[in-house]
Amino acid sequence: MTATDFIVARDDFETCKTITTELPATDTLPQDALLVQVDRFAFSANNITYAVLGGEMKYWQLFPAPHGFGNIPVWGFGEVIASKHPNVPVGERLFGYFPMATHLVIEATDVSKRTLRDGAMHRQRVAPVYNAYGRVSGDPAYTGRQGDYQALLRPLFMLSFLVDDFLAENDDFGARRVLLSSASSKTAFGLAHLLHARGRKVIGLTSSGNTGFVGSLGCYNEVVTYDRVTSLPSDAPVAFVDMAGNSALRAALHRHFGDQMKCSVRVGLTHRATEPEEGELPGARPRWFFAPDQIRKRANEWGPGGIEQRFGSAWSGFAPLLERCLSVVESRGPEAVRQVYLDTLKGRIPPEQGHMLSLLG
Ligand SMILES: NC(=O)c1ccc[n+]([C@@H]2O[C@H](COP(=O)([O-])OP(=O)(O)OC[C@H]3O[C@@H](n4cnc5c(N)ncnc54)[C@H](OP(=O)(O)O)[C@@H]3O)[C@@H](O)[C@H]2O)c1
């Protein structure tokens, strides 16, 4: 039996290919190892950002690829097809971080009723969340369309939830208006939903082709295209959460709002704009939001299960929006995966689409 991996050149993301390798026979798997067939996974701009930060954030180390290439991590589902772990049966369904591939060998450790962890040495230099797998067999929240929503949105909505929490605990730094760039992205509209629910005025910044979608979501009070951001009134405090990572846009906003820019949080890099960083900007200093710090802080303050319980209730309020605004598009096989990958890389995916992929034919 063979495995297929989809890999990209680390220094030129448009160069991509599939490679085939031999799968290990069950009797050659190490003690406690699982051979998992990767059934389906979500793909969005977030995965492109994993590639952009592959070296810096060590994402390339998770799923080794031939020299000069990387395998982009994705969130999705796999099924255990061979097991050397006494407590994990063949047929078990897992949700977590997978390579763009048909198979993955996991060195199962810390196996509990609901989770397990990959203890492989080469995976230990990233945040723990990337090595944890949910054991989701038979769980209706991870089945069918609900499962697709989990893969497409859950990891992104966790970030939306944490940024909203960070802003709320700081009284939004005195701002009552919050600007979100790449407002059409899933991470942004998750955050917009939470901000809107607690009465903030949410202003979505987006490209002209995406204004209709952003306006239709119902969680943005106002939608402004990138070329019109300086038409916004600048006489009251604002906070800015940056999903686009576009340095020219960031500089324009800081200059326009000046001291009224009370908070400027960097979250994403959808635009992958490469202009050199501007020097000192007026207003609050832009800073990266590091989710694991907020998780650690809240885990201490809220105690065991505190984050999960609050996140669960936020998710229940958010999930119905997905039925209305997101259409899941499924593609199977290497050529289809390549096409969706390149379309995502080039920003050609309409925001109302959520792509679920599989390299299995
Ligand atoms: N720091 C963290 O822990 C964390 C966690 C979750 C997500 N994020 C980041 O949040 C960002 C959004 O991710 P997502 O998966 O939610 O995105 P998504 O839903 O795939 O967003 C698609 C939108 O991004 C913009 N875009 C995408 N590709 C583009 C391109 N090549 N050129 C120009 N614009 C492009 C467009 O929005 P507009 O037209 O509206 O600009 C597009 O509608 C990513 O950078 C992701 O890494 C960070």
The ligand as an SDF file (V2000), in Angstrom:
LIG
                    3D

 48 52  0  0  0  0  0  0  0  0999 V2000
   -2.7730   34.0180   14.9480 N   0  0  0  0  0  0  0  0  0  0  0  0
   -3.5470   32.9360   14.9820 C   0  0  0  0  0  0  0  0  0  0  0  0
   -3.4480   32.1160   15.8830 O   0  0  0  0  0  0  0  0  0  0  0  0
   -4.5870   32.7600   13.9280 C   0  0  0  0  0  0  0  0  0  0  0  0
   -5.6540   31.8640   14.1140 C   0  0  0  0  0  0  0  0  0  0  0  0
   -6.6460   31.7710   13.1340 C   0  0  0  0  0  0  0  0  0  0  0  0
   -6.5190   32.5050   11.9490 C   0  0  0  0  0  0  0  0  0  0  0  0
   -5.4610   33.3420   11.7900 N   0  0  0  0  0  0  0  0  0  0  0  0
   -5.2660   34.0870   10.5440 C   0  0  0  0  0  0  0  0  0  0  0  0
   -6.4320   34.7650   10.0950 O   0  0  0  0  0  0  0  0  0  0  0  0
   -6.3610   34.8700    8.6660 C   0  0  0  0  0  0  0  0  0  0  0  0
   -7.6990   34.4650    8.0610 C   0  0  0  0  0  0  0  0  0  0  0  0
   -7.7550   33.0580    7.8810 O   0  0  0  0  0  0  0  0  0  0  0  0
   -9.1140   32.3510    7.3470 P   0  0  0  0  0  0  0  0  0  0  0  0
   -8.7850   30.9190    7.1340 O   0  0  0  0  0  0  0  0  0  0  0  0
  -10.2040   32.7580    8.2480 O   0  0  0  0  0  0  0  0  0  0  0  0
   -9.2650   33.0530    5.9310 O   0  0  0  0  0  0  0  0  0  0  0  0
  -10.3430   32.7940    4.7630 P   0  0  0  0  0  0  0  0  0  0  0  0
  -11.6760   32.5650    5.3260 O   0  0  0  0  0  0  0  0  0  0  0  0
   -9.7960   31.8140    3.7930 O   0  0  0  0  0  0  0  0  0  0  0  0
  -10.2660   34.2650    4.1520 O   0  0  0  0  0  0  0  0  0  0  0  0
  -10.4120   34.5670    2.8300 C   0  0  0  0  0  0  0  0  0  0  0  0
  -10.2820   36.0790    2.6660 C   0  0  0  0  0  0  0  0  0  0  0  0
   -8.9320   36.5080    2.8910 O   0  0  0  0  0  0  0  0  0  0  0  0
   -8.5660   37.4790    1.9010 C   0  0  0  0  0  0  0  0  0  0  0  0
   -7.5780   36.8260    1.0350 N   0  0  0  0  0  0  0  0  0  0  0  0
   -7.2870   35.5150    1.0080 C   0  0  0  0  0  0  0  0  0  0  0  0
   -6.3010   35.2460    0.1270 N   0  0  0  0  0  0  0  0  0  0  0  0
   -5.9460   36.4170   -0.4000 C   0  0  0  0  0  0  0  0  0  0  0  0
   -4.9710   36.7780   -1.3540 C   0  0  0  0  0  0  0  0  0  0  0  0
   -4.1410   35.8940   -1.9340 N   0  0  0  0  0  0  0  0  0  0  0  0
   -4.8910   38.0790   -1.6910 N   0  0  0  0  0  0  0  0  0  0  0  0
   -5.6980   38.9780   -1.0980 C   0  0  0  0  0  0  0  0  0  0  0  0
   -6.6360   38.6720   -0.1510 N   0  0  0  0  0  0  0  0  0  0  0  0
   -6.7480   37.4060    0.1780 C   0  0  0  0  0  0  0  0  0  0  0  0
   -9.8550   37.8600    1.2020 C   0  0  0  0  0  0  0  0  0  0  0  0
  -10.5020   38.7720    2.0920 O   0  0  0  0  0  0  0  0  0  0  0  0
  -10.6800   40.3650    1.9140 P   0  0  0  0  0  0  0  0  0  0  0  0
  -11.0420   40.6100    0.4920 O   0  0  0  0  0  0  0  0  0  0  0  0
  -11.8030   40.6490    2.8790 O   0  0  0  0  0  0  0  0  0  0  0  0
   -9.3540   40.9790    2.3360 O   0  0  0  0  0  0  0  0  0  0  0  0
  -10.6130   36.5280    1.2580 C   0  0  0  0  0  0  0  0  0  0  0  0
  -12.0000   36.6660    1.1010 O   0  0  0  0  0  0  0  0  0  0  0  0
   -5.1870   34.0030    8.1980 C   0  0  0  0  0  0  0  0  0  0  0  0
   -4.0370   34.7810    7.9190 O   0  0  0  0  0  0  0  0  0  0  0  0
   -4.9710   33.1200    9.4170 C   0  0  0  0  0  0  0  0  0  0  0  0
   -3.6740   32.5930    9.5220 O   0  0  0  0  0  0  0  0  0  0  0  0
   -4.4850   33.4730   12.7560 C   0  0  0  0  0  0  0  0  0  0  0  0
  1  2  1  0
  2  3  2  0
  2  4  1  0
  4  5  1  0
  4 48  2  0
  5  6  2  0
  6  7  1  0
  7  8  2  0
  8  9  1  0
  8 48  1  0
  9 10  1  0
  9 46  1  0
 10 11  1  0
 11 12  1  0
 11 44  1  0
 12 13  1  0
 13 14  1  0
 14 15  2  0
 14 16  1  0
 14 17  1  0
 17 18  1  0
 18 19  2  0
 18 20  1  0
 18 21  1  0
 21 22  1  0
 22 23  1  0
 23 24  1  0
 23 42  1  0
 24 25  1  0
 25 26  1  0
 25 36  1  0
 26 27  1  0
 26 35  1  0
 27 28  2  0
 28 29  1  0
 29 30  1  0
 29 35  2  0
 30 31  1  0
 30 32  2  0
 32 33  1  0
 33 34  2  0
 34 35  1  0
 36 37  1  0
 36 42  1  0
 37 38  1  0
 38 39  2  0
 38 40  1  0
 38 41  1  0
 42 43  1  0
 44 45  1  0
 44 46  1  0
 46 47  1  0
M  CHG  2   8   1  16  -1
M  END
$$$$
